[in-house]
Amino acid sequence: MKLVLIDDDILVTTALKTILEANGPIRVCATGTDGREALQLYETHRPDVLLMDIRMKDMDGLKASQDILSRHPQAQILLLTTFSDDAYIIQALKIGVKGYLLKQDYASIVPALTAVCNGQTVFGREIVSRIPDLLQKSGRLPYKDFGLSEKEYELITFLADGLNNKEIAEKIHLSEGTVRNYISNILDKLELRDRTQLAVFYYQHL
């Protein structure tokens, strides 16, 4: 896995590079200290994953992510930060980055990089737990634009609120098996892998 690492703290960059390259096939091909360098280094190296901080001088990681994804929609960007501000999470979801992790959760970095490299979307446990609250503050998904039925939209809203299959089944008066089939059909229709990606999709397309 070819990786570009961006963080304005050189000590963090050095430590992360050492840790990541000690874990199997990860190779840090370049490092930078702000969003402008991220743009240049992405163009030069076209890494499998861009691992980037958010708060940095000159250009932050969110703006850099937006610029890179506008030019390269296939870019796999994983944000790694000490900040879990709602505004940052909302913007990251809207931009379409592949993941958002907190630096404190060091053990999750390598598995997250592997998942993102394989095309999955990864949000840290603390971030995932807050997505339902963020969803509740938002409006209604234009579900028909995505070929979803009213019932499928209703099921997605319950799932995004954190309900499990049994709780959803009780809410909409269906069996758990039927709910599982609904979720499987929705994931297939939207070309998503799992419930977390479905919640992220729900938020991104409000």
C-alpha positions in Angstrom: 0.0 0.0 0.0 1.4 3.3 -1.1 0.6 6.1 1.4 1.0 9.9 1.5 1.0 11.3 5.1 0.1 14.9 5.9 0.4 16.5 9.4 1.7 19.8 10.5 3.4 18.2 13.5 6.7 16.8 12.3 7.1 14.6 15.4 3.7 13.1 14.7 4.6 12.5 11.1 7.9 10.9 12.0 6.3 8.6 14.6 3.4 7.6 12.3 5.8 6.8 9.4 7.8 4.5 11.7 4.8 2.8 13.1 3.0 2.3 9.8 6.0 1.1 7.9 6.6 -1.5 10.6 3.2 -3.0 9.8 3.5 -5.1 6.7 3.2 -3.7 3.2 2.5 -0.1 4.0 5.0 2.3 2.4 5.0 6.0 3.2 6.2 7.5 -0.1 5.9 11.1 0.9 5.0 13.4 3.9 3.8 17.0 4.0 2.8 19.6 6.6 -0.3 21.3 5.1 -3.1 21.0 2.6 -1.3 22.7 -0.2 1.5 20.1 0.0 -1.2 17.4 0.1 -2.5 18.6 -3.3 1.0 18.6 -4.8 2.0 15.2 -3.3 -1.2 13.6 -4.3 -0.7 14.7 -7.9 2.9 13.5 -7.9 2.5 10.1 -6.2 -1.2 9.1 -6.7 -1.1 7.1 -3.4 -3.5 4.3 -2.6 -4.5 6.2 0.5 -3.9 9.8 1.6 -3.8 10.0 5.4 -4.2 13.6 6.5 -4.7 15.8 9.6 -7.5 18.5 9.6 -6.2 21.6 11.4 -3.1 22.8 9.5 -1.7 26.1 8.5 -2.4 27.7 5.1 -4.9 25.1 3.9 -6.6 22.6 6.2 -7.3 19.0 5.5 -11.0 19.4 4.7 -10.4 22.0 2.0 -7.5 19.9 0.6 -9.8 16.8 0.6 -12.5 18.8 -1.2 -10.1 20.0 -3.9 -8.5 16.6 -4.4 -11.8 14.8 -4.7 -13.2 17.4 -7.1 -10.3 16.4 -9.4 -9.9 12.8 -8.5 -13.3 11.4 -7.3 -11.7 8.0 -6.8 -9.1 9.3 -4.2 -9.1 7.4 -1.0 -8.7 9.9 1.8 -8.6 9.1 5.5 -8.7 12.0 8.0 -6.8 11.6 11.2 -7.3 14.3 13.8 -7.5 15.1 17.5 -10.7 17.0 16.9 -14.2 15.5 16.8 -16.2 18.7 16.3 -19.7 18.2 14.8 -18.9 20.8 12.1 -15.8 18.8 11.0 -17.7 15.5 10.9 -20.5 17.0 8.9 -18.2 18.6 6.4 -16.2 15.4 6.1 -19.3 13.4 5.4 -20.5 15.9 2.8 -17.1 16.0 1.0 -17.1 12.3 0.8 -13.8 11.3 2.4 -13.4 7.6 3.1 -12.8 7.8 6.8 -12.5 9.9 9.9 -10.4 8.7 12.9 -9.2 10.3 16.1 -5.5 10.2 16.8 -6.1 8.8 20.2 -7.4 5.6 18.6 -4.0 4.5 17.4 -4.8 0.8 17.3 -7.4 1.4 14.6 -5.2 3.3 12.1 -3.6 0.3 10.3 -6.9 -1.7 10.0 -8.6 1.5 8.8 -6.0 2.1 6.2 -6.4 -1.4 4.9 -10.2 -1.0 4.8 -10.0 2.3 3.0 -7.5 0.9 0.5 -10.1 -1.8 -0.3 -12.7 0.8 -1.0 -14.6 0.7 2.4 -15.7 3.7 4.4 -14.3 3.8 8.0 -15.4 6.1 10.8 -14.0 5.7 14.3 -16.2 4.3 17.0 -16.7 7.6 18.7 -17.6 9.2 15.4 -20.1 6.5 14.4 -21.8 6.8 17.8 -22.5 10.5 17.1 -23.8 10.2 13.5 -27.5 9.4 14.6 -27.6 12.6 16.6 -26.2 14.6 13.7 -28.8 13.0 11.4 -31.7 14.0 13.7 -30.7 17.6 13.3 -31.1 17.4 9.6 -33.8 17.4 7.0 -35.4 14.7 4.8 -33.6 12.6 2.3 -35.0 12.9 -1.3 -35.3 9.2 -1.4 -37.1 8.9 -4.7 -34.1 10.3 -6.5 -32.2 7.1 -5.5 -35.0 4.7 -6.4 -36.1 4.1 -2.8 -39.6 3.5 -1.7 -41.4 5.3 1.2 -41.0 2.2 3.3 -37.3 1.8 2.5 -36.8 5.5 3.4 -38.6 5.0 6.7 -36.4 1.9 7.5 -33.3 3.9 6.7 -34.2 6.7 9.1 -34.7 4.1 12.0 -31.4 2.4 11.1 -29.7 5.8 11.1 -31.1 6.5 14.6 -29.2 3.4 15.8 -32.1 0.9 16.1 -31.3 -2.8 15.6 -33.4 -5.1 13.4 -35.7 -6.2 16.2 -36.4 -2.6 17.2 -37.1 -1.6 13.6 -39.3 -4.6 13.1 -41.4 -3.5 16.1 -41.6 0.0 14.8 -42.9 -0.9 11.3 -44.8 -4.1 12.3 -42.7 -6.5 10.2 -40.7 -9.6 11.0 -37.0 -9.4 11.7 -36.4 -11.5 8.6 -38.3 -9.1 6.4 -36.3 -6.1 7.9 -33.1 -8.0 7.1 -34.3 -8.5 3.5 -35.2 -4.8 3.2 -31.7 -3.7 4.5 -30.0 -6.2 2.1 -32.1 -4.9 -0.9 -31.3 -1.3 0.1 -27.6 -1.9 0.3 -27.7 -3.6 -3.1 -29.7 -0.8 -4.6 -27.3 1.9 -3.3 -24.2 -0.3 -3.9 -23.2 0.0 -0.2 -21.4 -2.6 2.0 -23.0 -2.2 5.4 -25.2 -0.3 7.8 -22.5 2.2 8.7 -22.1 3.1 5.0 -25.8 3.4 4.8 -25.9 5.9 7.7 -23.1 7.9 6.0 -24.9 7.8 2.7 -28.1 9.1 4.4 -26.2 12.0 5.9 -24.2 12.9 2.7 -27.3 13.1 0.5 -29.7 15.1 2.7 
